[in-house]
Amino acid sequence: MDKVNILGVEVSAMTHDQTINTLIDAVDNDKKKFVVTANPEIILHAYENRDYFQELSKADIITADGIGVVKGAKLLGRSIPERVTGFDLFISLLRKADQKGNSIYLLGAKEAVLNKTVTYIEEQYPNIKIVGKHNGYFDWEDPSIAKEIAGKKPDFVFVALGFPRQEKWIGKYIEQFNKGVFIGIGGSFDVLAG
Ligand code: UDP
């Protein structure tokens, strides 16, 4: 996979479609993937904060979530074909998961937003199996959510805790999971909930 190093962060040069194909392939083969959708704020935060940088270093794919990242690559004389945003990946993955009858877990946002997101997904993507959910306001030291996810083995875990929390949470627990695509998607549940 072609990558562009921007301030130490290895950003994927894959298109949206290539990224989706890679993630679907991972699910089909029971692999594990940690995906970060990096906007300029995330890259700067990693540059200035060593702990956060360490968490990002655990990611398998870091996409360019913002035209600023695509342009940053260009300034370095490198090419990233297009922005690959968390929200767009979320919607494309829901579509694919619906076609294949995959399972998902939703983590993040306020309880009311989360419940509306669940209803929306149930209506729009009826073949998806929602195997669990939890709002984004919980004690990080409590391992029960990670344990629940590890036990249920969802194909996709959508983590909508906002930056930098979602990358830190996935980074903290990723070793405990055997399979699944784990992706931080910011405020995407709020968008779906309307
Ligand atoms: N959020 C959460 N737990 C928190 C803080 C935020 O689940 O401890 C959720 C929030 O409800 C929203 C999403 O994360 O659904 C994005 O929040 P925010 O807009 O504050 O983050 P940013 O856009 O700055 O990444």
Boltz pocket constraint, residues with backbone or C-beta under 6 A from the ligand:
constraints:
  - pocket:
      binder: B
      contacts: [[A, 108], [A, 109], [A, 110], [A, 113], [A, 135], [A, 136], [A, 137], [A, 160], [A, 161], [A, 162], [A, 163], [A, 164], [A, 165], [A, 186], [A, 187], [A, 188], [A, 189], [A, 190]]
      max_distance: 6.0
